[in-house]
Each structure stands twice: as C-alpha cells, then as structure tokens.
Amino acid sequence: MQLLLILLTTVSLFLGVACSSLDERLRRNQEPQHTLQRRLPPPILTSIPTFQGGKAEALVEEMLRNHADERCQQKSEKDMESVYLDNGSWNVKLLDSSPLSFRWNVREGNNAIESLGKYC
C-alpha cells in the first residue's frame, strides 16, 4: 500500500514538473527573448480638448452663415452635434443629415474646418 502511494506521488510530481516546463518552453517560443527587449509600451492618448462645449459647432455655424451657397446658409440654423476625436480634432455633423452629406472636422488651435461632404 505504501509502495503504491509513493509511486502515485512520484508520478504526479513528475507530471507537474513536465507540464510546468512545457508551459515555460511554449511561452518562450511565443515571445522570443530578442523581441522582449525591444517592445515599447503602448501609446497613451492624453489629449484633452481645449474647446469649451459647443465651440466646434459654433465655428461650423459661422462658416455656414457666411457661405456663398444659400443651401449652406440655411443649414446653419439646424441642430448639430460634435464629438471629440483626439489630438485637437472635433467631428461636427447635422443631426438630420445622411452620414457624410453635412459633416466637418474642426481643428483646435487654428480653427480650421474641413468638409467631409460634397458641399458646404
């Protein structure tokens, strides 16, 4: 009986060591040592918007009011929404428009407005 217990203990220890060394070898094969030293941490985006609420929308509204095309001037009175993308860039769109018809990117700093649609 003791012999059987010793034999089972030895086999289970042997299997545990074998599995752990196999896991270690697999991990090393997945992550070669030379790449571990060169890997950089992922970038952390820390850009904080500087426009206060509604400023990007106000710039687009002003641009539309001063636009040469009368259709664009009419759009200045429609409801808009803006989303901060990152790195000082906002996306502004008309709420009742198709996906790209009336959408603009507004850059903080230089207040540049880029139209993503066909007109305005």
LINZI-V706610 format. One line per field, one symbol per residue. ss: DSSP state (@ for helix, = for strand, . for the rest). phi: phi as a letter, one per 40 degrees, with the letter a starting at -180 (. if undefined). psi: psi as a letter, one per 20 degrees, with the letter a starting at -180 (. if undefined). A space follows every 10 residues. Layout:
ss=???
phi=???
psi=???
This chain:
ss=.@@@@@@@@@ @@@@@@@@@@ @@@@@@@@@@ ..@@@@@@.. .......... ....@@@@@@ @@@@@....@ @@@@@....= ======..== ====...... ..=====... ..===.....
phi=.ccccccccc cccccccccc ccdccccccc bddccccccc cccbcbcbcb ccdgcccccc dccccccccc cccccccccb bbbccifgbb bbaccbbcdb dbabbbccgb fcbbcbccag
psi=ghgggggggg ghgghggggh hgggggghhh nqhhhhhipq qqqpojppqi prpiggghgg gggghjqhph hhhhiiiqqr qqppfrkkpq ppqphkrrgj gnqqpppqfi kppppiahr.
